[in-house]
Amino acid sequence: MLSAADQIVCEDSRVTRKLLSAHNLSRPLVSYHEHNAEKVRPRLIQALQDGQSVALVSDAGTPLISDPGFKLVRSILEAGLPVTSIPGPSAALTALTLSGLPTDRFFFAGFLPPKAGARRSALGTLAAIPATLVFFESARRLPATLAAMSEVLGDRPAALTRELTKRFEEVRRGTIGDLAAGIAAAGPPKGEVTLIVAGAAKDSEVDAADLDTQLAAALGDSSLRDAVSRVASATGLPRKLVYRRALALSQAGGEPAAARDEE
């Protein structure tokens, strides 16, 4: 298909040129990324309307996954022009299958917000999803992201993958805490990173009395912070909700709601 394209649209022409050189191909390259997409997109639509064939490739992984390519496809469809796809390597699916975590249900969350407060808030909306969670993340933000995940999601099973399908492919498995400790000791890894995190337990719909009972037991031998992490991880409930209830219980002497009701 690339050999027949009138234009090849790519993120970085230097990267794509290496691919073409490896196959002895020479085609016109057009750079298309989030900084120039609005300006370049109309020209690409016009080229298609003029009968040209345009191919879109990405630097790594399948095009359109967490990149502006979807806007180009949307514009092409709105113009009544045909689009087809030839699937290639997908970091999200490759990481999921290598993680050892359930693959029957999964939720692709993409990149989390870079700011701490927004990141915790976003994780809070994902905490109760009973499906394996898939994230993209930059290597330099990994320590902060793993710390936020531990705080909001609890110490769930997880896998950290990088450079998938490439020469330096690596998969680290453990809990979120294990991964954070490994990064603290060795520093953030290099390359493209995909994080896979276990979803909330499918039986996480606990009633108030069950939640209080679990919290009372955890508060009996743990600090408030550790008790909240344990129960949030076990139930899949948002950490903020568990924290508020744990705080109320600790102020009331840690007695579960069911026991107080019986009195």
Contacts in CASP RR format, 6 or more apart in sequence:
PFRMAT RR
TARGET T0000
AUTHOR 0000-0000-0000
METHOD contacts of the structure
MODEL  1
MLSAADQIVCEDSRVTRKLLSAHNLSRPLVSYHEHNAEKVRPRLIQALQD
GQSVALVSDAGTPLISDPGFKLVRSILEAGLPVTSIPGPSAALTALTLSG
LPTDRFFFAGFLPPKAGARRSALGTLAAIPATLVFFESARRLPATLAAMS
EVLGDRPAALTRELTKRFEEVRRGTIGDLAAGIAAAGPPKGEVTLIVAGA
AKDSEVDAADLDTQLAAALGDSSLRDAVSRVASATGLPRKLVYRRALALS
QAGGEPAAARDEE
1 55 0 8 1.000
1 86 0 8 1.000
2 8 0 8 1.000
2 20 0 8 1.000
2 23 0 8 1.000
2 25 0 8 1.000
2 27 0 8 1.000
2 55 0 8 1.000
2 57 0 8 1.000
3 23 0 8 1.000
3 25 0 8 1.000
3 27 0 8 1.000
4 53 0 8 1.000
5 27 0 8 1.000
5 53 0 8 1.000
5 54 0 8 1.000
5 55 0 8 1.000
6 27 0 8 1.000
6 28 0 8 1.000
6 47 0 8 1.000
6 52 0 8 1.000
6 53 0 8 1.000
6 54 0 8 1.000
7 27 0 8 1.000
7 28 0 8 1.000
7 29 0 8 1.000
7 30 0 8 1.000
7 44 0 8 1.000
7 47 0 8 1.000
7 52 0 8 1.000
7 53 0 8 1.000
7 54 0 8 1.000
7 55 0 8 1.000
8 16 0 8 1.000
8 20 0 8 1.000
8 27 0 8 1.000
8 28 0 8 1.000
8 29 0 8 1.000
8 30 0 8 1.000
8 54 0 8 1.000
8 55 0 8 1.000
8 56 0 8 1.000
8 57 0 8 1.000
9 29 0 8 1.000
9 30 0 8 1.000
9 32 0 8 1.000
9 40 0 8 1.000
9 44 0 8 1.000
9 54 0 8 1.000
9 55 0 8 1.000
9 56 0 8 1.000
9 57 0 8 1.000
9 72 0 8 1.000
10 16 0 8 1.000
10 29 0 8 1.000
10 30 0 8 1.000
10 31 0 8 1.000
10 32 0 8 1.000
10 56 0 8 1.000
10 57 0 8 1.000
10 58 0 8 1.000
10 59 0 8 1.000
11 31 0 8 1.000
11 32 0 8 1.000
11 33 0 8 1.000
11 58 0 8 1.000
11 59 0 8 1.000
11 67 0 8 1.000
12 31 0 8 1.000
12 33 0 8 1.000
12 59 0 8 1.000
13 29 0 8 1.000
13 31 0 8 1.000
15 59 0 8 1.000
16 29 0 8 1.000
16 57 0 8 1.000
16 59 0 8 1.000
17 29 0 8 1.000
19 57 0 8 1.000
20 26 0 8 1.000
20 27 0 8 1.000
30 40 0 8 1.000
30 43 0 8 1.000
30 44 0 8 1.000
31 40 0 8 1.000
32 40 0 8 1.000
32 41 0 8 1.000
32 44 0 8 1.000
32 56 0 8 1.000
32 68 0 8 1.000
32 69 0 8 1.000
32 72 0 8 1.000
33 67 0 8 1.000
33 68 0 8 1.000
34 67 0 8 1.000
34 68 0 8 1.000
37 68 0 8 1.000
37 69 0 8 1.000
37 71 0 8 1.000
37 72 0 8 1.000
41 71 0 8 1.000
41 72 0 8 1.000
41 75 0 8 1.000
44 54 0 8 1.000
44 72 0 8 1.000
45 75 0 8 1.000
45 76 0 8 1.000
45 79 0 8 1.000
45 81 0 8 1.000
47 54 0 8 1.000
48 54 0 8 1.000
48 76 0 8 1.000
48 79 0 8 1.000
48 81 0 8 1.000
49 79 0 8 1.000
49 81 0 8 1.000
56 63 0 8 1.000
56 69 0 8 1.000
56 72 0 8 1.000
57 63 0 8 1.000
58 67 0 8 1.000
60 89 0 8 1.000
60 91 0 8 1.000
60 166 0 8 1.000
60 192 0 8 1.000
61 88 0 8 1.000
61 89 0 8 1.000
61 90 0 8 1.000
61 91 0 8 1.000
62 87 0 8 1.000
62 88 0 8 1.000
62 89 0 8 1.000
62 90 0 8 1.000
62 91 0 8 1.000
63 69 0 8 1.000
64 70 0 8 1.000
64 73 0 8 1.000
65 90 0 8 1.000
65 91 0 8 1.000
65 92 0 8 1.000
65 108 0 8 1.000
66 110 0 8 1.000
66 111 0 8 1.000
66 136 0 8 1.000
73 83 0 8 1.000
76 83 0 8 1.000
77 83 0 8 1.000
89 164 0 8 1.000
89 165 0 8 1.000
91 136 0 8 1.000
91 161 0 8 1.000
91 164 0 8 1.000
91 192 0 8 1.000
91 194 0 8 1.000
92 108 0 8 1.000
92 134 0 8 1.000
92 136 0 8 1.000
92 194 0 8 1.000
94 161 0 8 1.000
94 164 0 8 1.000
94 165 0 8 1.000
94 194 0 8 1.000
95 134 0 8 1.000
95 159 0 8 1.000
95 161 0 8 1.000
95 164 0 8 1.000
95 171 0 8 1.000
95 194 0 8 1.000
95 195 0 8 1.000
95 196 0 8 1.000
96 103 0 8 1.000
96 106 0 8 1.000
96 132 0 8 1.000
96 134 0 8 1.000
96 196 0 8 1.000
97 103 0 8 1.000
98 159 0 8 1.000
98 161 0 8 1.000
98 164 0 8 1.000
98 171 0 8 1.000
99 132 0 8 1.000
99 158 0 8 1.000
99 159 0 8 1.000
99 161 0 8 1.000
99 171 0 8 1.000
99 173 0 8 1.000
99 196 0 8 1.000
100 159 0 8 1.000
100 173 0 8 1.000
101 132 0 8 1.000
101 157 0 8 1.000
101 158 0 8 1.000
101 159 0 8 1.000
101 196 0 8 1.000
101 197 0 8 1.000
101 198 0 8 1.000
102 131 0 8 1.000
102 132 0 8 1.000
102 198 0 8 1.000
103 132 0 8 1.000
105 130 0 8 1.000
105 131 0 8 1.000
105 132 0 8 1.000
106 131 0 8 1.000
106 132 0 8 1.000
106 133 0 8 1.000
106 134 0 8 1.000
107 126 0 8 1.000
107 129 0 8 1.000
107 131 0 8 1.000
107 132 0 8 1.000
107 133 0 8 1.000
107 134 0 8 1.000
108 134 0 8 1.000
109 122 0 8 1.000
109 126 0 8 1.000
109 133 0 8 1.000
109 134 0 8 1.000
109 135 0 8 1.000
110 134 0 8 1.000
110 135 0 8 1.000
110 136 0 8 1.000
111 135 0 8 1.000
111 136 0 8 1.000
111 137 0 8 1.000
111 138 0 8 1.000
112 119 0 8 1.000
112 122 0 8 1.000
112 123 0 8 1.000
112 135 0 8 1.000
112 137 0 8 1.000
112 145 0 8 1.000
112 148 0 8 1.000
113 119 0 8 1.000
113 121 0 8 1.000
113 122 0 8 1.000
114 141 0 8 1.000
116 144 0 8 1.000
116 148 0 8 1.000
119 144 0 8 1.000
119 145 0 8 1.000
119 148 0 8 1.000
120 148 0 8 1.000
120 151 0 8 1.000
120 152 0 8 1.000
123 148 0 8 1.000
123 149 0 8 1.000
123 152 0 8 1.000
123 153 0 8 1.000
124 152 0 8 1.000
124 153 0 8 1.000
124 238 0 8 1.000
124 239 0 8 1.000
124 240 0 8 1.000
126 133 0 8 1.000
126 153 0 8 1.000
127 152 0 8 1.000
127 153 0 8 1.000
127 200 0 8 1.000
127 232 0 8 1.000
127 236 0 8 1.000
127 237 0 8 1.000
127 238 0 8 1.000
127 239 0 8 1.000
128 200 0 8 1.000
128 204 0 8 1.000
128 236 0 8 1.000
128 237 0 8 1.000
128 238 0 8 1.000
129 199 0 8 1.000
129 200 0 8 1.000
130 199 0 8 1.000
130 200 0 8 1.000
130 201 0 8 1.000
130 202 0 8 1.000
130 204 0 8 1.000
131 199 0 8 1.000
132 196 0 8 1.000
132 197 0 8 1.000
132 198 0 8 1.000
132 199 0 8 1.000
133 196 0 8 1.000
133 197 0 8 1.000
133 198 0 8 1.000
133 199 0 8 1.000
134 194 0 8 1.000
134 195 0 8 1.000
134 196 0 8 1.000
135 145 0 8 1.000
135 194 0 8 1.000
135 195 0 8 1.000
135 196 0 8 1.000
135 197 0 8 1.000
136 193 0 8 1.000
136 194 0 8 1.000
136 195 0 8 1.000
137 145 0 8 1.000
137 193 0 8 1.000
137 194 0 8 1.000
137 195 0 8 1.000
138 193 0 8 1.000
139 162 0 8 1.000
139 188 0 8 1.000
139 189 0 8 1.000
139 190 0 8 1.000
139 191 0 8 1.000
139 193 0 8 1.000
140 188 0 8 1.000
142 160 0 8 1.000
142 183 0 8 1.000
142 188 0 8 1.000
142 189 0 8 1.000
142 193 0 8 1.000
143 180 0 8 1.000
143 183 0 8 1.000
143 184 0 8 1.000
143 188 0 8 1.000
145 195 0 8 1.000
146 176 0 8 1.000
146 177 0 8 1.000
146 179 0 8 1.000
146 180 0 8 1.000
146 183 0 8 1.000
147 180 0 8 1.000
149 156 0 8 1.000
149 158 0 8 1.000
149 176 0 8 1.000
149 197 0 8 1.000
150 176 0 8 1.000
150 177 0 8 1.000
150 180 0 8 1.000
150 229 0 8 1.000
151 229 0 8 1.000
151 239 0 8 1.000
152 232 0 8 1.000
152 238 0 8 1.000
152 239 0 8 1.000
152 240 0 8 1.000
153 176 0 8 1.000
153 197 0 8 1.000
153 232 0 8 1.000
153 233 0 8 1.000
153 236 0 8 1.000
153 239 0 8 1.000
154 176 0 8 1.000
154 229 0 8 1.000
154 230 0 8 1.000
154 232 0 8 1.000
154 233 0 8 1.000
154 239 0 8 1.000
155 175 0 8 1.000
155 176 0 8 1.000
155 177 0 8 1.000
155 229 0 8 1.000
155 233 0 8 1.000
156 175 0 8 1.000
156 176 0 8 1.000
156 197 0 8 1.000
156 198 0 8 1.000
156 199 0 8 1.000
156 233 0 8 1.000
157 173 0 8 1.000
157 174 0 8 1.000
157 175 0 8 1.000
157 197 0 8 1.000
157 198 0 8 1.000
158 173 0 8 1.000
158 174 0 8 1.000
158 175 0 8 1.000
158 176 0 8 1.000
158 178 0 8 1.000
158 179 0 8 1.000
158 195 0 8 1.000
158 196 0 8 1.000
158 197 0 8 1.000
158 198 0 8 1.000
159 171 0 8 1.000
159 172 0 8 1.000
159 173 0 8 1.000
159 174 0 8 1.000
159 195 0 8 1.000
159 196 0 8 1.000
160 171 0 8 1.000
160 172 0 8 1.000
160 179 0 8 1.000
160 189 0 8 1.000
160 193 0 8 1.000
160 195 0 8 1.000
161 169 0 8 1.000
161 170 0 8 1.000
161 171 0 8 1.000
161 172 0 8 1.000
161 193 0 8 1.000
161 194 0 8 1.000
161 195 0 8 1.000
161 196 0 8 1.000
162 168 0 8 1.000
162 169 0 8 1.000
162 170 0 8 1.000
162 189 0 8 1.000
162 190 0 8 1.000
162 191 0 8 1.000
162 192 0 8 1.000
162 193 0 8 1.000
162 194 0 8 1.000
163 169 0 8 1.000
163 170 0 8 1.000
163 190 0 8 1.000
163 191 0 8 1.000
163 192 0 8 1.000
164 192 0 8 1.000
164 194 0 8 1.000
168 190 0 8 1.000
168 191 0 8 1.000
170 189 0 8 1.000
172 179 0 8 1.000
172 182 0 8 1.000
176 197 0 8 1.000
183 189 0 8 1.000
199 236 0 8 1.000
200 235 0 8 1.000
200 236 0 8 1.000
200 237 0 8 1.000
201 234 0 8 1.000
201 235 0 8 1.000
201 236 0 8 1.000
204 235 0 8 1.000
204 236 0 8 1.000
204 237 0 8 1.000
206 214 0 8 1.000
206 235 0 8 1.000
206 237 0 8 1.000
208 257 0 8 1.000
209 256 0 8 1.000
209 257 0 8 1.000
209 258 0 8 1.000
209 261 0 8 1.000
211 231 0 8 1.000
211 235 0 8 1.000
211 237 0 8 1.000
211 242 0 8 1.000
211 245 0 8 1.000
212 245 0 8 1.000
212 249 0 8 1.000
212 256 0 8 1.000
212 257 0 8 1.000
212 258 0 8 1.000
213 256 0 8 1.000
213 258 0 8 1.000
214 231 0 8 1.000
214 234 0 8 1.000
214 235 0 8 1.000
215 227 0 8 1.000
215 228 0 8 1.000
215 231 0 8 1.000
215 242 0 8 1.000
215 245 0 8 1.000
215 246 0 8 1.000
215 249 0 8 1.000
215 254 0 8 1.000
215 256 0 8 1.000
216 249 0 8 1.000
216 254 0 8 1.000
216 255 0 8 1.000
216 256 0 8 1.000
218 226 0 8 1.000
218 227 0 8 1.000
218 228 0 8 1.000
218 230 0 8 1.000
218 231 0 8 1.000
218 246 0 8 1.000
219 227 0 8 1.000
219 246 0 8 1.000
219 249 0 8 1.000
219 250 0 8 1.000
219 254 0 8 1.000
220 227 0 8 1.000
222 230 0 8 1.000
224 243 0 8 1.000
224 246 0 8 1.000
224 247 0 8 1.000
224 250 0 8 1.000
227 246 0 8 1.000
228 239 0 8 1.000
228 242 0 8 1.000
228 243 0 8 1.000
228 246 0 8 1.000
229 239 0 8 1.000
231 237 0 8 1.000
231 242 0 8 1.000
231 246 0 8 1.000
232 238 0 8 1.000
232 239 0 8 1.000
232 242 0 8 1.000
232 243 0 8 1.000
235 242 0 8 1.000
249 255 0 8 1.000
249 256 0 8 1.000
252 260 0 8 1.000
END
